[in-house]
Amino acid sequence: VSTSHLQLAAFALGTVGWILCTVSMGIVEWRVWHIDNTTIISSGIAWVGIWKVCFISYLHVSPGYKEQFCHKFSGYDSSIPHEIYAAQGLLLIAMFMGLLGLTATIFALRNICMGITHKTLITRFFLVGGCFYVFAGLCVLIPVSWNFYSVTHNQSIAFPPSSYMPSSPAAQEAGAAIPIGIVAVILLLLSGTFSLSYRLPVTANTIPK
C-alpha cells in the first residue's frame, strides 16, 4: 500500500473530476448572453447551455409573474452550432470513460489492500484506468475549448423562433460551466498521469545461509 500513494490520489482526483464533468454537463450556464431587447427576456440575460437555453420572462408564461422559460435543443434544430452538439456527445463519453477509469482504479487498489500479489493484473488495471482518465479529460477539453472560443469571438446562433431568442447578443461571456469543465480536465489528466506512473516495488531475492 505504501507504494500506491499517487494512485490513491489518482482515485480521489478522478472522482472529483468525474463529478465536475457531470455537473458541467448538467448546468445551463455555458454561455451568458446579454440581450438589449427585454420585451420577452425581461432580465436581459439568457443562459445558453448544451441541452437548452433559458431566460427569465415576466410576460411569456404568466403576465406579471417571474418565470423561467427554457427551450430544449433537439436533433431537428439544424441551426444549433456544431460545438453544442459535439459537447453533448463528448461529455456523455467523458462521463462513461471516467466511470470506467474509477472502476479499474478501485479494482487495482482493492487487490493491493488485500495483499493480492498478481503484479501483471494490478499494473494493467492501473494502466487501463489511467488511459480512461486521460481520454475522459480530452473529451471534456474539446467542448470546453470550442465553446470558450465561440464566446470570446461573440459568435451568433440562429435560434428557431420557438425559443424566443435573438440570433446574436449585445455581448456574451463564459458561464460557470466552462471554468468547472476546465477544473475537471485538469483533475482527470492528473489522475490519469498518476495512474499511469504506477510501478510495483522490486523485491530483492535473499539467499539463506
Backbone hydrogen bonds, N-H to C=O, Kabsch-Sander energy under -0.5 kcal/mol:
donor,donor_aa,acceptor,acceptor_aa,energy
4,S,1,V,-1.8
8,L,4,S,-1.9
9,A,5,H,-2.2
10,A,6,L,-2.2
11,F,7,Q,-2.1
12,A,8,L,-2.1
13,L,9,A,-3.1
14,G,10,A,-2.7
15,T,11,F,-2.1
16,V,12,A,-2.1
17,G,13,L,-2.9
18,W,14,G,-2.4
19,I,15,T,-2.1
20,L,16,V,-2.6
21,C,17,G,-2.2
22,T,18,W,-2.0
23,V,19,I,-2.4
24,S,20,L,-2.8
25,M,21,C,-1.6
26,G,22,T,-1.4
27,I,23,V,-2.0
30,W,28,V,-2.2
30,W,48,V,-1.0
31,R,28,V,-0.6
31,R,48,V,-2.1
32,V,173,E,-3.0
33,W,31,R,-0.6
33,W,46,A,-3.1
34,H,171,A,-3.0
35,I,33,W,-0.6
35,I,44,G,-3.2
38,T,36,D,-0.8
42,S,40,I,-1.6
42,S,56,I,-1.0
43,S,56,I,-1.0
44,G,41,I,-1.1
46,A,33,W,-2.4
47,W,54,C,-3.1
48,V,31,R,-2.9
48,V,46,A,-0.6
49,G,47,W,-0.6
49,G,52,K,-2.5
53,V,71,H,-2.0
54,C,47,W,-2.5
55,F,69,F,-2.0
56,I,45,I,-0.7
57,S,67,E,-3.2
64,G,58,Y,-1.4
65,Y,58,Y,-0.7
65,Y,62,S,-2.2
67,E,57,S,-2.2
67,E,65,Y,-0.8
69,F,55,F,-2.8
69,F,67,E,-0.6
71,H,53,V,-2.8
72,K,70,C,-0.5
73,F,51,W,-2.9
77,D,74,S,-1.6
78,S,76,Y,-2.0
80,I,77,D,-1.5
84,I,81,P,-1.0
85,Y,81,P,-1.2
86,A,82,H,-2.8
87,A,83,E,-1.6
88,Q,84,I,-1.7
89,G,85,Y,-1.8
90,L,86,A,-2.8
91,L,87,A,-2.2
92,L,88,Q,-1.5
93,I,89,G,-2.1
94,A,90,L,-2.7
95,M,91,L,-2.4
96,F,92,L,-1.9
97,M,93,I,-3.0
98,G,94,A,-2.7
99,L,95,M,-1.7
100,L,96,F,-1.9
101,G,97,M,-2.3
102,L,98,G,-2.3
103,T,99,L,-2.1
104,A,100,L,-2.4
105,T,101,G,-2.2
106,I,102,L,-2.5
107,F,103,T,-2.1
108,A,104,A,-2.1
109,L,105,T,-2.7
110,R,106,I,-2.4
111,N,107,F,-1.9
112,I,108,A,-1.8
113,C,109,L,-2.7
114,M,110,R,-2.1
115,G,112,I,-1.2
116,I,111,N,-2.7
117,T,115,G,-0.8
118,H,116,I,-0.9
119,K,117,T,-1.2
122,I,118,H,-2.3
123,T,119,K,-2.4
124,R,120,T,-2.3
125,F,121,L,-2.1
126,F,122,I,-2.1
127,L,123,T,-2.2
128,V,124,R,-3.0
129,G,125,F,-2.6
130,G,126,F,-2.5
131,C,127,L,-2.2
132,F,128,V,-2.2
133,Y,129,G,-2.4
134,V,130,G,-2.4
135,F,131,C,-2.5
136,A,132,F,-2.5
137,G,133,Y,-2.5
138,L,134,V,-2.2
139,C,135,F,-2.0
140,V,136,A,-1.5
141,L,137,G,-2.2
142,I,138,L,-1.9
144,V,140,V,-1.9
145,S,141,L,-2.6
146,W,142,I,-2.5
147,N,143,P,-2.6
148,F,144,V,-2.1
149,Y,145,S,-2.3
150,S,146,W,-1.8
151,V,147,N,-2.0
152,T,148,F,-2.5
153,H,149,Y,-1.6
154,N,151,V,-1.7
155,Q,150,S,-2.4
157,I,167,S,-2.3
158,A,79,S,-0.7
159,F,157,I,-1.8
163,S,160,P,-1.9
164,Y,161,P,-1.4
165,M,160,P,-0.5
170,A,34,H,-2.6
171,A,34,H,-1.0
173,E,32,V,-1.9
175,G,30,W,-2.5
177,A,29,E,-2.6
178,I,175,G,-1.0
180,I,176,A,-1.8
181,G,177,A,-2.4
182,I,178,I,-2.2
183,V,179,P,-2.2
184,A,180,I,-2.1
185,V,181,G,-2.2
186,I,182,I,-2.2
187,L,183,V,-2.5
188,L,184,A,-2.5
189,L,185,V,-2.5
190,L,186,I,-2.3
191,S,187,L,-2.5
192,G,188,L,-2.4
193,T,189,L,-2.4
194,F,190,L,-2.6
195,S,191,S,-2.2
196,L,192,G,-2.3
197,S,193,T,-1.1
198,Y,195,S,-1.2
203,T,201,P,-0.6
206,T,204,A,-0.6
